[in-house]
Amino acid sequence: MTVPLFYVNPLGGGYQKNVGCYYHATEMFNFFGKVSSITDPKISNPPIEVGWVRMADWLPWMEMSGRAGLIYMHAAGRKLESYDQLPGLMKKTIASDYPEYRTPPEGSDTRENETSWTYFKKKVEPTTPIKK
C-alpha cells in the first residue's frame, strides 16, 4: 500500500500555494502473513509482519531546506500477541518515560495528528526574517 502525503506546511505561513510550501512525503507499507492464518475465522490475532518505507523532504531541524536529496527511512517489524512480548528494555523505557504508550488510544480518539513539523513549530522559535 502506498500513501502519498500532502500537508500544508505549518511553517509556511499564508502563502502556501504561492511559494510551494506544501510538505510532501510518501509512505509505503507491505504486510505479510500466511493466507491460512489470515483467513481462518478461528484465529483472531494472526501473526503479521510489516515493512515500512518513508521518503520525505529534510526535516526542519536539519536546516537543509533547498538542498538536493531527501530522507529515506526503512523499517521492518511484526505484530506481537501482547504487550508482554516487548523486550524488557522497551517496556522499562515506556514505563519510566512514556507511560501514555502503555495502552493504545481509543478508536474514537479526537486528538490532532502530530507531525515532525508541528512538533518542531511548538519547540523552536522562528528566526528573524532578513530585512532588505
C-alpha positions in Angstrom: 0.0 0.0 0.0 1.4 3.4 -1.0 0.2 6.5 0.8 1.1 9.9 -0.7 1.0 12.6 1.9 0.5 16.2 1.2 0.3 18.6 4.2 0.0 22.3 4.5 3.5 23.1 5.9 2.8 24.5 9.4 6.0 26.6 9.0 5.0 28.2 5.6 2.5 30.9 6.6 -0.4 32.1 4.5 1.3 31.8 1.0 1.3 28.0 0.7 0.0 27.9 -2.9 2.2 30.8 -4.0 5.5 29.7 -2.7 5.2 25.9 -2.9 5.3 25.3 0.8 3.3 22.2 0.9 5.0 19.3 2.6 5.1 16.1 0.6 6.1 12.6 1.7 5.3 9.1 0.7 4.8 6.1 3.0 4.8 2.6 1.6 3.6 -0.4 3.7 3.9 -4.1 3.0 2.1 -6.6 5.2 2.9 -10.3 5.1 1.2 -13.2 6.7 0.1 -16.8 5.9 -3.1 -16.8 4.0 -4.2 -19.8 6.0 -3.8 -17.8 9.3 -5.3 -14.6 8.0 -8.4 -16.2 6.5 -9.0 -18.7 9.4 -12.0 -17.4 11.4 -10.7 -19.3 14.5 -7.6 -17.1 14.6 -8.5 -13.7 15.9 -4.9 -12.4 16.1 -2.9 -13.9 13.2 0.9 -13.3 13.1 1.6 -10.5 10.7 4.9 -8.9 9.5 5.3 -5.4 8.2 7.7 -3.5 6.1 7.6 0.3 6.1 9.3 2.9 3.9 9.1 6.7 4.1 10.6 9.1 1.6 10.3 12.8 2.6 11.9 16.2 2.5 14.5 17.2 5.0 13.1 17.8 8.5 13.2 21.4 9.6 15.6 20.9 12.5 18.2 19.7 9.9 18.3 23.2 8.3 18.8 21.6 4.9 15.8 23.3 3.0 16.5 23.7 -0.7 19.4 21.3 -0.8 19.3 18.3 -3.1 18.3 15.0 -1.5 15.7 13.5 0.7 15.2 11.3 3.8 14.7 7.6 3.1 13.6 5.5 6.1 13.0 1.8 6.1 11.8 -0.4 9.0 10.5 -3.9 9.5 8.5 -5.3 12.3 6.0 -7.9 13.4 2.7 -7.9 15.3 3.0 -9.3 18.8 0.3 -11.2 20.6 0.6 -9.0 23.7 2.4 -6.1 25.3 4.3 -8.6 27.5 6.2 -9.8 24.4 8.0 -6.5 24.0 11.7 -6.6 25.0 12.4 -5.7 28.7 14.3 -2.5 28.0 11.5 -1.2 25.8 8.9 -1.9 28.5 11.1 -0.3 31.1 11.5 2.8 29.0 7.8 3.1 28.3 7.0 2.7 32.0 9.6 5.4 33.0 9.4 7.9 30.2 6.3 7.3 28.0 3.5 5.8 30.1 0.9 7.1 27.6 2.2 4.4 25.2 1.3 1.5 27.6 -2.1 1.2 26.0 -3.3 2.3 22.5 -5.7 5.3 22.2 -9.4 4.6 21.9 -10.8 4.3 18.4 -12.7 7.5 19.0 -9.5 9.5 19.8 -10.0 13.0 18.6 -6.5 14.4 19.1 -4.9 16.3 16.2 -2.3 14.5 14.2 1.2 15.5 15.4 4.0 15.5 12.8 7.7 16.3 12.9 6.8 19.7 11.5 4.1 20.6 14.0 6.2 19.4 16.9 9.2 21.5 15.6 6.9 24.6 15.5 5.9 24.1 19.1 9.5 23.8 20.3 11.6 26.2 18.1 11.1 30.0 17.9 11.1 31.3 14.3 14.2 33.1 13.1 14.1 36.8 12.4 13.3 37.5 8.7 16.1 39.1 6.7 15.3 42.8 6.1 16.1 44.5 2.8 
